[in-house]
Amino acid sequence: MQPEEFRRWGHAVVDWIADYQQRVAALPVLSTVQPGQVRATLPPEPPRQAEPFDAILADIDKLILPGLTHWQSPNFFAFFPANNSGPSILGELLAAGLGVQGMLWATSPACTELETHVLDWLADMLALPARFKSAGAGGGVIQDAASSAVLCALLAARERATGFRSNEHGLDGRLVAYTSTQAHSSVEKAVKIAGLGRANLRQIEVDDRFAMHADLLAQQIARDLEAGLKPCFVSATVGTTSSNGMDPLPEIGRICREHGLWLHVDGAMCGTAALCPEFRHVHKGLELADSYAFNPHKWMFTNFDCDCFYVADRAALIRTLSVLPEYLRNKATESGAVIDYRDWQVPLGRRFRALKLWFVIRHYGIEGLQYHVRRHVQLAQEFAGWVAASREFRLSVPPPLNLVCFAHVGGDDFNRRLLERVNQTGRVYLSHTVLRGRYTLRLCVGQTHTEAEHVREAWELLQSAAADLAARASS
């Protein structure tokens, strides 16, 4: 593709995206295709001859769009958001056009130094402990997702606990990790990948707000020590996926300090709330943590993938993950004056993710980001108020921020049918979880373009669908 042709079709693609953003609210949020339906529309063989680009672009509307669930719809209330924004999209486009591979400082100095600087910016914007900034012993790095962050944290904890011997000789089966019963599944996956084994993951019970019981954590650590095992790692969460549960970091942190355990804190979505001073209580006790992660690709208008991972001691992480073959040796690395982010992650190669994050921060500014976060929390709290005032619905847990967990009084089967009915309309998309053994509906307000009318329409749809189901059941 020659530059002028690229220019012409580049404009066409940007126009398509802009049009999509304008019409996405009118599209069915949840894809209705059946398994195999998309593949059945695709040619069985790849083209032997080049195809015109207009035909390729036309097939996006014809073949791909029907098979998409529209995460960028303002009516998307499921899971946690994976939102984006204009500046983020343009930053991603520019990163793709530059096409740099930022594994070493030497392979693109600006890629590394912008990332370090933006991560320090964010540490200040969120009022994170100073120990997570690059001026000291710590620092931040962009991972693809919080799952990679918890794995890297666990690997560093494993090596610290074994005096960096397990990388050389493997594990003896004695290392133990801890998290809550409500923690993300990535913790379980990490203990499997890191070689601790799922049997050595202790899932600690939670309180009535689905936060980890710190006293039960302390008791389990004591039992494991008595059994001759070696506790090494705790993963706490501020904003669990199911319920937005907030683990008590001060108490958990003190226990970890007492026993020399690595404390990792997962703030995947809710960490963004700390942009606003009134929500920074979610990070109370974070100064006791060894590592922390949150995802701008969830609630900070930066498209997937972009996880910000901070460590208080970067030397431990680098020593855990560094492998230096001859073909990567260079003067800048040997000088010790630069950061090589290849040593802060599992893969060698890395994309220029900092560019889109830089664009977002500069486009919105701190005040603009705060405005949207506050607005989303306000809308979620208004929805929670409607639920609390209803005779037919009940809150499952008081919502701390922008996730509302609730259920109809009709019981589990009724709520299953209600969720299916509402999602099948295509007008909204909600998800579910199970809390205290009960089927629970989840509505999360965090999509970039969600406004009051979208939340109100979701509530009205839930009420009307529930009334229809109840009428059918009684007839």
Secondary structure by P-SEA (a helix, b strand, c coil): ccaaaaaaaaaaaaaaaaaaaaccccccccccccccccccccccccccbbbbaaaaaaaaaccccccccccccccccccccccccaaaaaaaaaaaaaccccccccccaaaaaaaaaaaaaaaaaacccccccccccccccccccaaaaaaaaaaaaaaaaaccccccccccccbbbbbcccccaaaaaaaaaaccccccbbbbbbcccccccaaaaaaaaaaaaaacccccbbbbbccccccccccaaaaaaaaaaaabbbbbbbccccccccccccccccccccccccbbbbbccccccccccbbbbbbccaaaaaaaccccccccccccccccccccccccccccccccaaaaaaaaaaaccaaaaaaaaaaaaaaaaaaaaaaaacccccccccccccbbbbbccccaaaaaaaaaaaaaaccbbbbbbbccccbbbbbbcccccccaaaaaaaaaaaaaaaaaaaaaaac
